[in-house]
Amino acid sequence: MPLQYGGTEATDNSGVLNYVVVEYTGARINGEKEFNGITLYGVGSGTKISNIAALYGDDDAIEFFGGTVDVTNALMVDARDDLFDWTQGWTGKGSNWYGLRTADFTAISEDPRGIEGDGNLDGNSPADTGQSNVTIDKLTLVNAGTIQFADMIKIRRGSNATITNALVALVGGDATASDFVDLTDKRGYASNDISITVTGANIDITDIKQDATEEGTDIPANTGTVTATAGTTGGADSSVFTWTGFSGFPTIE
């Protein structure tokens, strides 16, 4: 039977994660069932999560299923699928997030992404209340590998997000991504209140999908705000992750 989780106390305290590294975690059971490197099910805002790293996982590096927890200083490296993922109405905050696929990591799922953000019930009820509403400041997403990302940022199915000080980069001649920012989906687009401020390095910053024709549906076009500039400024501070022992941060230029 499906896993049951959650509760009615938004400020619930599930404890503390601080200075924690997980490696080679997660598993792909089949096309519908996977375990992530770090999975947070309905975790409340009284929980303290900071200085965490998930390396070389077999599905998403980290995924939020609902909840209100905030996460500060998160390093996600070489996940087989998405680097950061949320769904089922997560309403927390993220600060100083760094996601990276390195040059020699070739494990892949069907559609790996830098961010995959969903609203509630995996898009089955995009008009429902209780949609995801996420705030992220200081975010870096880098593909330095030979495996193409489906999207660097994909937010859809009713999810709202406010993302500031973001840097998205392709590093190396073989690094590619199908989409820079994509806010469309056949089950429902991202919230029209979405706001993303992002710098793009070595990527087409005009590749922003909000048009209703992108998915071949009659869903109205997304009218949120995406402000994109070319360059290498902004993003997370990678120096705070020295304690993890990971030293493979690429030069973004």
Steps between C-alpha positions, in 0.01 A plus 500: 500500500616860449703656777293719734653807659424854611295666769333825601785672690693724261765578764563136591858420603651184349846571641829629362716420197821702504830415331370179343630332183319210334665313212378238252152510648164446333374230267284474191251219559312549173360785291257599773689425823834653594688597814686830508829591660314706761119490522298732723139391555278771651785635715406803713667837534618422854752263344852636450675392178824664393840407359395183320639323195367214286756354259474236225139397566286269289194723463439863605764644730235655728121512478241677714155342529291775656602648832630839605865432582778741398838377374820706504835413337412197288744337259360248251745327266461235231146381552374259239177702471417850631730699727218680687137387492182599683135399481179459704485857629842573651504859631849534645807707422840415358819700532841441345425196288759357261411223251758344267540220248870441443672412174554131567160413653299321231217330690168632376125484542252581225497877562754632753448860610670759714169586667169320461226678693141375515195637677269248666395141428757478217288720279177307533336801668690812387213731599484374859609701801811391684732533202876521540626850570876506523756775564862443398786749525854436374467202268757350260417227248782366282514233233864425427435151368428327173145406599243751378269655758134504401460837675727703722193643677161331458208626715146392419161364610392790720827552686599851593858606560703811569861442397764772534877518450501191278777389264449230237803385304617252240869423539705321236437455131285189542260637763147563375146557621175478307353797688634786709174580686177310432175587678270291280345156537203313358352459849530867589748785487686665785317764703459837333648656815835334435809724504845387390812714475780302339834544325594256225853402401562327165129440452227665294333731751210564261398134527220564749185298444176654624288483186184290492599355163818345638316193630234494231218563747233761557634589846544880518857626466696557819534871577753483783819706501832357384789747491804349329839653423816355352807476722660318789386701801278391783438150619603308808821537698682170442767580760263410782511135387870448572409282798348236266835417343355548152737704285366458147336839457550611138612843389206688353607751237 
